[in-house]
Amino acid sequence: MGFAAQYLTKNRLFEDFISEDPQEDLKYIVVIPSYNETQITEVLDTLWRANRPKYSVEILVVVNSSGESPGYIRENNRQTLWEIEKWRTAHTDRAFSVYTLHLPDLPAKDFGAGLARKIGMDEAISRFENLNREDGYIISLDADTTVEDNYFTAIEQTIQKTSALNAGILYFEHPTKGNEFSGKIYDAVTRYELFLRYYNQALRWTGFPHAFHTIGSAFFVRALAYVKQGGMIRRKAGEDFYFLNKIFQLGNICEVNSTTVYPSPRFSKRVLFGTGPEVEKITREPDKPYMSYNPEAFQTLKAFFSGIDRLFHCSERDVEDYLSALAPGLRAFLQFIGFQREIKRINDNCKKPEVFRKHFFQWFGGLKIIRYMHIVHNEYLEMVPVHRAASDMLERLGYSEELKSEIFSDAFQLLRKYREIERGSTYRI
């Protein structure tokens, strides 16, 4: 029995799609969900052009639709399958194999990006199980995304530098100018990406240890880590956020900022939230400010996290005193989610302060922070325009002198600065 046999027996939805045996040196499998795509060969071309790693690569394209998908989408999917097959005949390499997984009638109840990713990633796990390769890596990508030429080699170099790396978060940039989309779309995606980077940097500033981007087209995960944490989540949207927050709990995660993934800013009807829906929302009201979380919400979290270690093996009275000193909005939220009860539970199961801290942030993770943000902005704080929030956070991060000497009122200028900060980061846990 290999490392993933039990996982596959209990969690897999389908038997093997691929009948061919994997190459013995297979180590990287790229999984690409494809739904109603019209330019699938662009992502294949960009991967083909990328510098090859030392080990073999497989590309799994999950061409999917639900039983309720309209006829034109099914026809587009059939065209996608034909284009991939045509592309394969013109691109042959033992160390670079492309396969399609065709699922035309998935149940509408669960249908979405999460289900497609899960099917593809579980197939990847089966391929690695065939080789008993727990140190294989699944690379998550989207069908409308392109990559830099050193995509594979940057991933491989990072893995070689870190023993049993559980996951890597890849640097990304949405296109913010060009001829493919309208000026309104480029402006919208600039503001949305600025929000993403502001939120990420603000979380790091608070001391939250799991502050990474959670973009479905910009991460890779070790096969054993995938299995340990129960695999990809079947969600219609946000599957990347929920899945990666499970993986972050394992630790040994790092950013890979030496290459770039380029997600598309196009509209998308498939997911409920994320780049596509947000870009569409912004373009509907281009003159309306794009609102973001108030920096004061992060200031409150920073004060909260700075004293967490004092709660290790403390008394109930100490917990009450700690709560009473917090800002009203955070205090109300913590009481609502049973903070005192959870601190007692964590303390009852931890004998060392470092273990207490680890378990605390497993409980108070990324999802709870999102819930806190929603509640505190409904009742205690006002949302602020993203450019204002991002400028404020730059000052808190220590860039006050730079803000005086450069024009940062423009969203693109702010985004360029945040990209510069994150590109130079070596963040890891």
Residue, then its C-alpha position, 0 to 999 in steps of 0.5 A: m500500500g502506497f502513501a495515498a492508497q487510503y486517501l484514494t479509496k475514501n475520497r476519490l470520485f472517479e477511477d483512473f482516466i489515464s490508462e498509460d503508465p506515468q514516466e518513472d521520473l514524473k515529479y510535476i503534474v499541472v492541473i488545469p480546469s477547463y470550462n467553456e474555453t475558446q483559447i486553450t492552446e495559449v496556456l499549453d503553448t506557454l507551458w511548452r515554451a517554458n524551460r524544462p525541469k530535470y524531471s518529467v511533467e504531465i499536464l492534466v486538462v479537466v474539460n468539464s460541464s454539468g448536466e444542466s450546461p447549455g448546448y453551446i458550452r458543451e459544443n465549446n468543450r468538444q471543440t476544446l478537446w479537439e484543439i488539445e488533441k490537435w496540439r498534442t500531435a504537433h508537440t511530442d516530448r517524452a518528458f512533457s505529456v498532455y492528457t484530457l479528462h472529459l466530464p460532460d455531466l457533472p452534478a449541478k449541485d456541486f458543479g464548479a471550479g472546486l470540483a474540477r480541480k479536485i477531480g484533476m488533482d485526485e487523478a494526479i495523486s493516483r499517478f504519483e501513487n502508481l510511482n509511490r512518489e509522495d514527493g511529487y508536486i501538483i501545480s495548480l493553474d487556470a486555462d486563461t493564464t500564462v506563465e514566465d519562461n522559468y516557471f518550472t525551473a523556479i518551482e524546481q529550484t525552490i523545492q530542491k532548496t527546502s526539504a519536504l516543502n509542503a507548498g509554494i505560493l507563486y508570484f502573480e501579476h494581472p495584466t494592467k495594460g494592453n490591447e486585449f481588453s478595454g481600459k475599464i477592465y485594466d483599471a478594474v483589475t488594477r484596483y482589485e489586485l491592489f486590494l489583494r496585495y494590500y490585504n496580504q501585506a496588512l495581514r503580515w503586518t498584524g503578525f498573522p503567520h499564514a499571510f499568503h495569497t490564495i490564488g487558484s492559478a498560482f500555487f503548488v502542493r506536495a502530494l503527501a501534504y495534499v493527502k494529509q489534509g484531505g485533498m481539494i475542497r468541492r466548492k463552487a468558488g473559493e476552493d483555493f482559499y479553503f484548501l490552502n488554509k488547510i495546507f498552511q496549517l502544516g507549515n513549511i510553506c514558502e513564496v516563490n517570487s523568482t517567476t511570474v504567473y499572469p492570470s487573465p482579468r476577463f469576466s467570469k460567470r463560473v465563480l461567485f467571487g474572485t477576479g472575474p466577478e470583482v472586475e465585472k462589478i467594478t466596470r459597472e460603476p467605474d467612477k465609484p471608489y472600490m471599497s476595502y477594509n479599514p486599516e484600523a481593523f488590522q491595527t486591532l488584530k495586530a494588538f490582539f496577536s501581539g499578546i497571544d503568547r500570554l494566554f498560554h496556561c493562563s487563568e480564566r480571569d486572565v482571559e477575561d482581562y485580555l478580552s476587556a482590553l481589546a477594541p469593542g468590535l474584536r471583543a464582540f466577535l471573539q465572544f461570539i465565536g467562543f474565545q474563552r472556551e477555545i482558549k481553554r480547549i487549546n491550553d488543555n491540549c498543549k504543554k509547550p508555548e510554541v504548540f499553543r501558538k500553533h494550535f491557536f492560529q489553526w483555530f483562528g485562521g484565515l476564514k475567521i479573519i474574513r468573518y471578523m472583517h465582515i462583522v466589524h465593518n457591518e457594525y463598528l468600522e467604515m469601509v474605505p476606498v482601496h487607494r486610501a487604505a493602501s496608502d495608509m498601510l504603506e505608511r504603517l509599513g514604514y514607507s512614509e518618506e517615500l509617500k512624500s516624495e512620490i505620487f501614490s494617489d493613483a491606484f497603478q502607482l500604489l500597485r506597482k509599489y506593493r508588487e515591488i514589496e512582494r517581489g522582494s519578499t522571502y516570506r515563509i512558515 
